[in-house]
Each structure stands twice: as C-alpha cells, then as structure tokens.
Amino acid sequence: MTAAVMYAVGDVRIEQVDKPEPGPGEVLLKIAYCGVCGSDLSRMFESGPHKLPLICGHEFSAYIAELGEGVTGFEIGELVTVPPMIPCFKCPPCVQGEFSLCEDYDYYGSRRNGAYAQYVAGPAHLLLKVPQDLDPRAAAMVDPAAVALHAIYRTKLRMGDRVAVMGGGGPIGLFSVQWAKLAGAGEVVAIDVSPDKARLALEAGADRATSSNEELEPLIGKGFDLVIETSGVPVVEDLAISITAR
C-alpha cells in the first residue's frame, strides 16, 4: 500500500509498505479521508513522534475492509470513524472511566501507525458507526468536532448568552462557533488574526467576526458571558480573560 512514512523530523517519504493485517479483535480499515491536525505538522516537522519510523494521521474515516478473528457487529464495507486514542482500560484512571488520563495508552499517528496511508489496522471495540450516507469527509472530522463540543460541555452556557470564540476561524474555533449556536447562544462573535479565517467563521454561522482589536472594541460592550479560547497563545488567553463579563 502507499503511505507517508516519517523517518525523522522533516523527513517524510511517500513509499510502498506492507498492508497491515488485523489481529484477533481487530479490523483492517481502508482509509476514506484523513485530516491534517496542527499536532501532525508539529510532530512531523518540529518535535518528532514517540517512535520512528511512523505513519502519522489520526483524524480519519474509513471503510471496513477485513474483520479479524472474533470481531462481530460490523460488516465489510461499513463506514466508520475512529477515536485516535486507545486506552489500556486497566490502569486506575481507566478503571474510574477517566480514559483521557490513561497511563498506558496507544495513539494513532503518534505511538502507532496512523492514517496517512491506504490502510490501517486497529481494535474493533473503538470503532464508531456513522450513518452510511454521511459524507466520509464529515466523518473524518468527528474527533476535532468532539474537542470543541467537550469545551461547550465544560461551560455553563445559557440560552441567549453572548459568546466570543478566540481563534474562531481555525478548525476547533469553527466547530466551537457551530456548537455554541446549536447550544442556544444569542450571539457568537468569532475573533481571529486572519481576515480570511474570520470570513470562514461567518460562513460557519458566527453572527459577527473580527480580525483586529479596533473592530473588536465596540463589540465587547459589558463583556461576553462566555469566551472560548482555541489558539493556546498566551497573549490571546490574556485577551480572552479581559473581554469576559464579570
């Protein structure tokens, strides 16, 4: 199969490699679409992964190509999406249901081969079924969409609240804009340093979008009821705090 194989930071080669074989309890997945996460870029061109060589890519949708021994409940050709993290289900956090704190997890595209390839194999019990008529490009975005939804769940968003989304034109920001609207926000203002990305936020459903402090100032009023910060940039975090209502 064809895959993008990383051998060192900045050394990614398109090569022919062996197609993986599913073990007991696993499935072989034929990749439909795979997103390019910011962590993929930093992993491939800046920080490096946990092991080398490695096939990156963790935001993906796929069609089931082969069922490993003992796998039931799935059919060949079925469209699925896959959470990238594979908890051990044995450590104390996992036993308590805190899978994101797993002490011995695996991860597609970081600790094990991912989806910048034609095929990937992995545990069947983590597959997420999706409507079979869903656009597989949308199915590949379930992971980043879930990140933004988790942020909304962590807030006390009320119907009619004024919401600002920092980095509102990036992938997580765009999903945050949409989730905030669906959750009942009265007004959603997207803030992004890029005018082009700010326009994308408007297309995603933001009521207003701004790319400069001058444009933002008259929109603040008495502050926003909720500010979602998606960039991780310290100066933006400071701005987020300053525009939040008391």
Secondary structure as GFF3:
##gff-version 3
##sequence-region A 1 246
A	DSSP	beta_strand	2	8	.	.	.	ID=ss1
A	DSSP	beta_strand	11	16	.	.	.	ID=ss2
A	DSSP	beta_strand	26	34	.	.	.	ID=ss3
A	DSSP	alpha_helix	38	42	.	.	.	ID=ss4
A	DSSP	pi_helix	43	47	.	.	.	ID=ss5
A	DSSP	beta_strand	54	55	.	.	.	ID=ss6
A	DSSP	beta_strand	60	67	.	.	.	ID=ss7
A	DSSP	beta_strand	79	81	.	.	.	ID=ss8
A	DSSP	beta_strand	85	86	.	.	.	ID=ss9
A	DSSP	alpha_helix	92	95	.	.	.	ID=ss10
A	DSSP	three_ten_helix	99	101	.	.	.	ID=ss11
A	DSSP	beta_strand	106	107	.	.	.	ID=ss12
A	DSSP	beta_strand	119	123	.	.	.	ID=ss13
A	DSSP	three_ten_helix	124	126	.	.	.	ID=ss14
A	DSSP	beta_strand	128	129	.	.	.	ID=ss15
A	DSSP	alpha_helix	136	139	.	.	.	ID=ss16
A	DSSP	alpha_helix	142	153	.	.	.	ID=ss17
A	DSSP	beta_strand	162	166	.	.	.	ID=ss18
A	DSSP	alpha_helix	171	182	.	.	.	ID=ss19
A	DSSP	beta_strand	187	191	.	.	.	ID=ss20
A	DSSP	alpha_helix	195	204	.	.	.	ID=ss21
A	DSSP	beta_strand	208	210	.	.	.	ID=ss22
A	DSSP	alpha_helix	213	220	.	.	.	ID=ss23
A	DSSP	beta_strand	226	229	.	.	.	ID=ss24
A	DSSP	alpha_helix	234	242	.	.	.	ID=ss25
###
